[in-house]
Amino acid sequence: MGWEKKLNSFTFCSGDGKYIIKANAVKCGNDLNITIGGGQYHIGAVALAVPRFEYKDNKKRTASTSLLCVHGHREDELAYHTAKKIATSLDCSVSVAIGIHIDNIDKEEINILTNNVYELTDKIVEYFKS
């Protein structure tokens, strides 16, 4: 069949300078496939979240979330948080691949990048909810 030029692809960003985080979200039917990167892009962790109701009260929404992490990388918590939040908020299955690398980064810079990922996650949710 070949390539289709028309994709349901959306780009989001948060932060600036060397702390900019970008996401490319692709609609796959009702679901989302999201790639997030910053600095030197790579795949550090991948999460898949599937929305469901909490077991106890069967009213509160959550998501079952699975995680794969490349050995030596630390994006696992960001991938997990992002996929779970988006799946729960939008009631769809979500895959998130994330890789962020900046040489010689310190704790304060990690906090900046983490906050930028959280802000980016909120932007994605807000966009697709509207």
ChimeraX attribute file (.defattr): number of C-alpha atoms within 10 A of each C-alpha:
attribute: neighborCount
match mode: 1-to-1
recipient: residues
	/A:1	3
	/A:2	4
	/A:3	5
	/A:4	6
	/A:5	6
	/A:6	6
	/A:7	9
	/A:8	11
	/A:9	13
	/A:10	13
	/A:11	13
	/A:12	15
	/A:13	20
	/A:14	19
	/A:15	17
	/A:16	9
	/A:17	7
	/A:18	12
	/A:19	18
	/A:20	17
	/A:21	25
	/A:22	22
	/A:23	22
	/A:24	17
	/A:25	21
	/A:26	16
	/A:27	15
	/A:28	13
	/A:29	8
	/A:30	10
	/A:31	17
	/A:32	22
	/A:33	17
	/A:34	24
	/A:35	21
	/A:36	26
	/A:37	21
	/A:38	23
	/A:39	17
	/A:40	11
	/A:41	16
	/A:42	15
	/A:43	16
	/A:44	21
	/A:45	23
	/A:46	23
	/A:47	24
	/A:48	22
	/A:49	27
	/A:50	20
	/A:51	22
	/A:52	18
	/A:53	14
	/A:54	13
	/A:55	10
	/A:56	7
	/A:57	8
	/A:58	9
	/A:59	10
	/A:60	11
	/A:61	15
	/A:62	20
	/A:63	23
	/A:64	16
	/A:65	20
	/A:66	15
	/A:67	17
	/A:68	15
	/A:69	18
	/A:70	13
	/A:71	8
	/A:72	7
	/A:73	13
	/A:74	16
	/A:75	21
	/A:76	20
	/A:77	13
	/A:78	22
	/A:79	30
	/A:80	23
	/A:81	17
	/A:82	28
	/A:83	31
	/A:84	25
	/A:85	21
	/A:86	27
	/A:87	26
	/A:88	22
	/A:89	18
	/A:90	18
	/A:91	18
	/A:92	17
	/A:93	23
	/A:94	28
	/A:95	26
	/A:96	26
	/A:97	27
	/A:98	28
	/A:99	24
	/A:100	24
	/A:101	18
	/A:102	15
	/A:103	7
	/A:104	6
	/A:105	9
	/A:106	9
	/A:107	8
	/A:108	9
	/A:109	14
	/A:110	15
	/A:111	11
	/A:112	14
	/A:113	23
	/A:114	18
	/A:115	15
	/A:116	21
	/A:117	27
	/A:118	17
	/A:119	15
	/A:120	21
	/A:121	22
	/A:122	15
	/A:123	15
	/A:124	22
	/A:125	17
	/A:126	13
	/A:127	10
	/A:128	11
	/A:129	9
	/A:130	5
